[in-house]
Amino acid sequence: MKVKIIATAADADAILERVAASANRALEKLREVHSGSDAMMALWQMKVGPTGCDPLDPDTSLNLIEQLNQTFTYMASALAVRTLLALHPEEAPFTLNLGTTAGLDIESMSGAIAAEVFAAVNPQNNRKLAKDITKVAASSAREKYVFFMCPGYAEGPQPTLGKGSDVSIWSVGTALLDGTRQVMQLASAPHPHSPPTQNHHQTAHQADPRSAD
């Protein structure tokens, strides 16, 4: 299990930078595989060979499918903990659990904040959102969240997705993927959902549940 202690936005951005570096390295390896004339062999190598790399270490080879499965969850997790740092700066640092584990994906050291994170085609895919809501709702944390990265959901709270529970549902958006937001600008930019005095639950109910990217 990969455990990271995140105390500042810069700590979260460092994860995003590593994930981006590994993605670039994987693309280079894919070009090498694709350079051959045998399409079926190229596809086979993508499926079973070490054509990818560890999302946090571009020098460590990994199967491409595994890299795909991990990359966007890691990215969403870094963006989620960055949001929590903006909403609850007094609860820093946060423990970020990357990889397969029975515990929660994000927890504050005090235990007051807990969150689950996922990336998928849509929030309802394989009932992932419902399962994560159930999981984090069972925690003893004071504030509970589920963060997700899915196409078509702008960054921000999604109150209509969490009706009937005490879990706040947030999209981390896909701006880092479409080029409208740069990783290196994150540390210095104010977070779009960190008003100095307004309660974040109130903010969630005022937000458009599914505004366009």
N, C-alpha and C positions, 0 to 999 in steps of 0.2 A: 504494500500500500504506500502511495506517495502522499505524504503529509506535509503541508506548507503552512507556516505561520505568517499571516498577513496582517501587518500593523499599519501600513500606509497604502495609498493609491499606487505609489511607485512599486511596491512589492507585487501588487496585482498586475501592473503593466509589464513587469519583468517576465511574468508567465506568458502574457500575450506575445511578447517579443520572441520568446523561445519557441512558442507554437508556430509563429510566422516563419522563423528560420528553418524549422523542421519541414514545414510545408514547401518551402523553396527547394530544400534539398531533395525531398521526395519527387518534386516535379522534374528535377534534373535526372534522377534515376529512372523516372518513367520515360523520359525522352530517350535514354540509352536503351531501354527495353524495346521501345517502339521503333527504334532505328532498323531492326531486322525486318525481313520480308515475310516472316511467318506470323500471321495475325493470331492464330490459335495458340501458338507457343507464347506469344506476348501476353495474351490474356491469362494463360496458365501461370506464367511467372507472376503476374499481378495477384493471382489468387493464392498461390502457395509459397512463392519466393519472398526473400527479404527485400522487396522493392520499395518499401517505405522506411520510416525511421521513427524512433521514439519522439512523441510530440514535444518533450522537454529536453531532448538531446539529439540533435541532428547527426551526431557521430555514431549513434547506436542504431544498428539496422533493426527493422521490425517489418512484419508482414503489412502490406498496404491496407488490407481490410481492417486490421487492428488499428492502424494509424487513423483511418477514417472514423472508426467508431469512437476513438478517444479524443481526437483533435477538437471537435466542435463542443463536446462536453467540457473539455478543459477551458476552451475559450469562453463558453457560457458561464462557467464557474468563476473565472477571473472577473468577468464583467459583473456577475452577481455580488461577489464580495466587495467589489468597488462601490456598488450601489449601497450595500449595507454600511460601508464606512462613511458614506455621505449621510445616510439616514440616522445612523447610530454611532457617531464618532466616539462617544463616551464608552462604548462597549468593546473597542479595539484593545488587543488584537483578536483576530478570528482564526480558527483552525479550519483549513481547507483540505478535505480528504479527496484526493484524486485517485481514481482507480476503484476496483471492486472492494467493497467493505460493507459490513452489516450496519455500520453507524450512519449518522447523518452526514450529508455532503459538506455543510458549513455549520459551525457552531462558534458562538462567542466564548471566550475563556470563562466568563462569568456564568454561562449557561442560560442567559436571558434571551438569546437570539438563536434560532435554529432555522435551517433552510435545506431544501432539496433542489437539485438542478438537473435539467435534461435538455437535450437537443433532439429534434425530431421533425418529421414532415409536417405534422400538425399536433396540437396539444392532446387531442383525443386518440392519437395513434397508439394501439395496444393498451389503451386505458392508462397510459403513462401518467397523465395529469392526475387522474382519480387516485391512482396508487400512491403517488407522491404526497398528495393531500392527506390521505389516510395515514401515511407513515409519519409525516412531520406533525400532524395533529395529535399523535399519541405522545409526543415529547412533552416535557414539563416546562419548556421555554415560555417566556412571557410573550414574545413576538415570534410568529411563525410565518414562514414564506415558502413558496415554490417559485423558482425562476425557470424560464424556458427560452430557448432560441428556436423559432419556427418561422418559415417564410410567411409574409403577409401581416405580421404583427410588429407594429412600431414599438420602440423602447418606451417602457412605462408600465404603470399598474393596469391590470385587466380585471376590474371588479366583477364583471358579469361571469367570469369563468370560475369564481370561487364562492358563488352564492351558497348559503347554507352552512358555511364553515367559518371558523375563526382564523383561517389561513389566508394571508395576502398573496395574490397571484400577480407576478410581474413578468413582462417580456424584457429580455436584454437587448432586443432588436437585432438587426442584421447589418447595421451601418458599416461595421468593420469589414464585411464581405463585399459590399458594393462600392467601396472606395470613398465613401463620403465622410469617413472618420478615420483618422490616422492614429495608430497605436502610440506613437511618440508624443502626440498632442494631449493624450488623456491625462497625464499627471498634472499638467498646468491648467487644464480647462475646468471650470466649475461644473459640477454634476447638474444635469438638467432637472433632477428631481430631489433637490436638497434645499428647500426653503428654510430659512433660519428659525421660524417659530411655528409654522403650520404643522399640525399633526399629520403624519403620513397616511393614516387611515382615511382622514378627511380628503386628502389629495387624491387618493385612489378612487373615491366615489365621485369625484368631479371630473375625472379624466375620461376621454373618449375610449370605450372599451376596445375598439379595433380601428384605430386611425391608419390611414395609408402611409406606407413608407415613402 
